[in-house]
Amino acid sequence: MSDKKPPQGKGLSKGLTNYGDSGFSLFLRKAFIKGAGYTDDALSRPVIGIVNTGSGYNPCHGNAPQLIEAVKRGVMLAGGLPVDFPTISVHESFSQPTSMYLRNLMSMDTEEMIRAQPMDAVVLIGGCDKTVPAQLMGAASAGVPAIQLVTGSMLTGAHRGERVGACTDCRRYWGRYRAEEIDEAEIAEVNNKLVASVGTCSVMGTASTMACLTEAMGMMIPGGASAPAVTADRVRVAEQTGATAVAMAAAGLTPQQIITGKSIENALRVLLAIGGSTNGIVHLTAIAGRLGIEIDLAGLDRMSRETPVLVDLKPSGQHYMEDFHKAGGMPALLRELAPLLHLDALTVTGRTLGEELQAAPAAFEQDVIRPRGTPIYPAGGLAVLRGNLAPGGAIIKQSAANPELMEHEGRAVVFEDAEDMARRIDDENLDVRADDVLVLKRIGPTGAPGMPEAGYMPIPKKLARAGVKDMVRVSDGRMSGTAAGTIVLHVTPEAAVGGPLAYVRNGDRIRLSLRERLIEVQVSAEELARRAAEAPQARPEAARGYRKLFLQSVTQADQGVDFDFLRAADMTQKVPER
């Protein structure tokens, strides 16, 4: 991407097209935009860009038109000129091979459209899992005042008297169907009930996690993370976001001033306290990396030991995002976490986090956000593992894992890639027992490519029918933030680039110890080296296009799966600080 600084003009005179005559460039620009009916008075105002990620392929953003109108209202009431423009729209279920493959492309699109078009500030409208991180990555690199607006979570539905919501309950019902506990008729029936409206998943999945982390970082108006998509509260948040963008333009308040080491630490703290998605750490690493901030996984694990899970939402708890909103949302959680936060971190309002919390609504009795003295889980939602299987680290969502499997040793049942798993996982002749460890290779950043959410391996059907609900599973891929289980993810380095995972064989003994923060294969270093020499891994390649760029440039999970040329040239700060 371009290393040039943002243009120094304001309003329509910002970033003039190069015709060799700046006066003519502005004259021509005004002539064309006046064709849309604008007056000189309108065109003299601060220009606020509004990123439109609405798409018929993206039901998570189904309310984007209404939000855009509300943002425009807020901008105009504050004296600005709103101009919306499209970028790539990425939805989890409509992206092949996986949405993560497109996140960096979307970040490049966002960055370059912010750079290319005249705007004094930009409102980033997103929601679905990879959209918000892509937008924040792009905005951080572009350096123009930016504020995030999420589309909000969907409402919950009901199935035969039970409250249900995507997508934790999607996985639960599909598991029951695979185990033959429910029939074709019921799985079709519940399919109509799980997604009751447009919006993002109704649990603490990746979309909700990123919304909460964005507010914790200060890149969203206070209280903006939790309002459901189809509510008046969400529309009011949109209007307030538009007005705030005008103030940010006047103040010149850029992402570089807001996304700092302190605000990243605040976001990490919240990630642990909400039982957030494992994807959150990958995305935060990528966002921070754009600004020269490195996230230390060992430091994250230290934070996890002192930060309990306080938010009782699925998949770690029982409630849904609309309940979190009614319980006070992020301001209520941040107030409870205040002793652990950097309260002097700046926010999009121009005030500090501490000042915003002082102005937040008073606390009230509710059962969704727990006091630190009575958490739903005594440590943070995520833990960092290391060992000879993951020299660069791995992640487990301990708050959604089976306590009985957290200290476990078992025989490896190995799948060489996702196709191998799909072909054999339900084979009645598969040699697999409930105490085995399922291992899936080559679903990392380059291996798949795009690091798909295939780490949530299904329980083999013959075990599911016998009542097995969870097994230890290990991979170099990701899993959805809506999923639960004793699942080791993000094994680094990945198998496709020669990480130790590539050389695990059927029958090897694998040991998981959450207490020791250990994931290891009980094979000697000499034997692993012999296997590596016997079957060296060739890094995947592509002949042309975006896939070639992706495979040549993508980093490993511990660097955020960003492109190496998009990260800051120098990492000047490491967080969390000791």
C-alpha positions, 0 to 999 in steps of 0.5 A, spaced: 500 500 500 502 507 499 506 510 504 504 517 502 501 521 508 494 523 507 493 529 503 493 536 507 487 539 504 480 539 507 473 537 504 472 537 497 479 540 496 482 534 499 486 529 495 485 532 488 486 528 482 492 529 479 491 533 472 497 537 473 493 543 475 490 543 482 485 549 481 482 545 475 482 539 479 477 542 484 473 546 479 472 539 475 470 535 481 465 540 483 462 540 476 461 533 477 458 533 484 454 539 482 450 534 477 447 530 483 444 537 485 449 539 491 450 547 492 456 551 494 454 551 501 453 544 502 460 543 498 463 547 503 462 543 509 466 538 512 466 531 508 464 525 512 465 519 508 460 513 510 463 506 508 457 502 505 458 494 506 451 492 504 450 486 500 444 482 498 449 476 500 450 479 507 444 478 511 448 481 517 448 487 514 441 487 512 440 494 516 445 498 512 441 502 508 437 504 515 444 506 518 446 510 513 440 514 513 441 515 520 449 517 520 447 522 514 442 525 519 447 525 525 452 528 520 448 534 517 445 536 524 452 537 526 454 541 520 457 536 515 456 533 508 455 526 508 457 521 502 457 514 502 461 509 498 461 502 497 467 497 499 467 489 499 462 486 503 464 479 506 459 474 510 462 468 513 457 463 510 457 466 503 465 466 502 469 461 499 474 458 501 473 462 507 472 469 509 479 470 513 482 469 506 478 476 504 479 480 510 486 483 508 483 484 501 477 488 504 482 492 509 486 494 502 480 496 499 478 500 505 484 503 506 485 505 499 478 508 498 479 512 504 485 515 501 483 516 494 476 520 496 476 526 499 473 526 506 475 529 513 473 523 517 470 516 515 464 512 518 466 505 518 459 501 517 460 493 518 458 487 523 460 480 520 466 477 523 471 479 518 468 486 516 470 490 523 477 488 523 478 489 516 475 496 516 480 498 523 486 495 519 485 499 513 483 505 517 489 505 522 493 505 515 490 510 512 490 515 518 484 519 517 479 520 523 475 514 523 469 511 527 466 504 527 459 503 527 457 496 527 450 493 524 448 490 531 446 483 533 440 479 530 434 477 535 433 471 538 428 466 536 424 460 539 423 453 537 418 448 541 418 453 547 426 454 547 429 460 546 435 459 540 440 464 536 445 463 531 450 460 531 451 456 538 445 453 537 446 452 530 452 447 532 448 444 538 442 442 534 447 440 528 450 436 533 444 433 535 442 431 528 449 428 527 448 424 533 441 422 530 437 425 536 433 429 532 430 427 525 430 431 518 423 434 520 426 437 526 432 440 523 429 443 518 424 446 523 429 449 527 433 452 521 427 457 520 428 459 527 435 460 529 436 467 525 430 471 527 432 477 524 438 481 520 444 482 524 450 479 526 450 472 531 446 473 537 451 470 542 458 472 544 461 470 537 466 473 533 462 479 531 460 481 538 467 480 540 469 485 535 464 490 537 466 489 544 473 490 543 472 496 538 468 500 544 474 498 549 479 500 544 475 507 544 474 507 536 466 507 537 461 511 541 460 509 548 454 504 548 455 502 541 457 495 541 451 492 544 444 495 541 441 489 537 440 491 529 433 492 529 432 496 534 431 504 535 437 504 540 441 501 534 439 507 529 440 512 535 447 510 535 448 511 528 445 518 528 450 519 534 456 516 530 455 521 525 455 527 529 461 524 533 465 523 526 464 531 524 467 533 531 473 528 530 474 531 523 474 538 526 479 536 532 483 531 527 482 525 531 486 519 528 486 512 529 493 513 531 491 517 537 486 512 539 489 505 538 495 505 542 498 500 547 494 502 552 487 501 548 490 495 545 491 492 552 484 494 554 481 490 548 485 484 551 482 485 558 475 485 555 477 479 550 478 475 556 472 478 560 467 477 555 469 469 554 470 472 547 472 469 540 479 466 539 479 470 533 479 476 537 486 475 538 488 474 531 484 480 529 487 485 535 494 482 533 493 485 525 490 491 527 495 493 532 501 491 527 498 496 522 501 501 528 507 498 530 504 495 536 506 487 537 502 483 542 506 478 546 502 472 547 506 470 554 503 477 556 496 475 554 496 469 558 499 473 564 493 477 563 488 471 563 490 468 569 488 475 573 482 476 569 475 472 570 470 471 565 464 476 567 459 476 561 454 470 562 453 469 554 453 463 550 458 459 548 461 460 555 455 462 559 447 462 558 445 469 555 444 472 548 447 479 546 440 483 547 440 481 554 447 484 554 445 490 552 439 490 556 444 489 562 448 495 560 452 493 555 459 495 555 459 501 559 457 496 565 462 491 564 468 496 563 465 499 570 466 493 573 473 492 570 475 499 571 481 497 576 484 493 571 484 498 565 488 504 562 482 509 564 487 515 561 486 512 554 483 516 549 476 515 545 473 517 539 469 523 543 475 526 545 475 524 552 478 519 556 475 512 557 475 514 565 471 520 563 466 516 559 465 511 565 464 517 570 458 519 565 455 512 564 448 510 566 448 508 574 449 501 575 443 496 576 441 489 578 442 484 573 444 477 572 448 478 565 454 482 567 457 479 574 461 482 579 469 480 579 468 477 586 463 472 583 465 470 575 462 465 571 469 463 570 475 464 574 480 466 569 480 469 562 476 466 556 482 464 553 489 461 554 495 460 551 499 454 550 506 452 548 510 446 547 513 442 541 507 441 537 506 449 537 513 453 538 510 459 536 504 458 541 496 456 540 490 458 543 484 454 547 478 457 549 478 455 556 471 458 558 468 454 553 472 447 554 470 441 558 474 441 565 474 434 564 479 434 558 483 440 560 489 435 563 489 429 558 493 425 554 491 421 548 492 417 542 492 422 535 487 420 530 490 424 524 487 427 518 492 430 513 487 436 511 480 438 511 478 433 505 481 427 508 477 429 514 471 430 510 472 423 507 473 419 513 471 422 519 464 418 519 467 412 516 464 406 521 471 403 520 475 409 523 479 407 528 477 412 533 475 412 541 472 417 545 479 418 549 483 420 542 485 426 540 483 429 533 488 432 529 487 436 523 493 439 519 494 444 513 488 449 515 492 454 517 494 461 513 497 458 507 495 451 508 487 451 506 488 457 504 485 462 509 485 459 516 478 457 515 474 455 521 475 448 520 478 447 527 471 445 530 472 438 528 465 434 528 465 428 533 465 422 529 458 419 528 459 413 531 462 416 537 456 422 537 451 416 537 454 413 543 453 420 547 460 423 546 459 430 546 467 433 546 474 430 544 480 434 545 481 437 538 488 440 535 489 444 529 493 450 525 486 453 523 480 457 527 474 456 529 467 460 530 467 464 536 460 461 537 463 454 538 465 451 544 469 445 546 476 442 548 479 445 542 486 447 541 487 452 535 492 457 531 498 452 532 504 456 530 508 455 525 502 451 521 503 444 518 504 447 511 510 451 512 513 445 516 511 446 523 511 440 527 504 439 526 506 436 519 509 430 522 504 428 527 502 421 525 497 416 527 498 413 534 503 418 537 501 420 544 499 428 545 498 431 551 494 437 553 495 440 560 492 447 561 495 447 568 502 447 565 499 451 559 502 445 554 500 442 548 506 437 546 506 430 542 510 425 545 515 424 540 523 426 541 526 432 537 530 427 533 524 423 531 521 429 529 527 432 525 527 425 522 520 425 519 521 432 517 527 430 513 523 424 510 517 428 508 519 436 507 513 441 506 513 445 500 510 452 501 503 452 497 503 456 491 499 459 486 500 461 479 496 468 479 491 473 482 489 474 489 491 467 491 498 468 489 499 475 493 496 471 499 500 465 499 506 469 498 505 475 503 500 472 509 503 471 516 502 466 521 497 466 526 502 470 532 502 476 527 495 476 525 495 473 519 496 480 515 500 481 509 507 482 511 507 488 507 501 491 510 504 491 517 508 497 520 515 496 518 518 497 525 514 494 531 516 499 536 512 497 542 510 490 545 503 489 549 501 488 555 507 491 558 510 487 564 
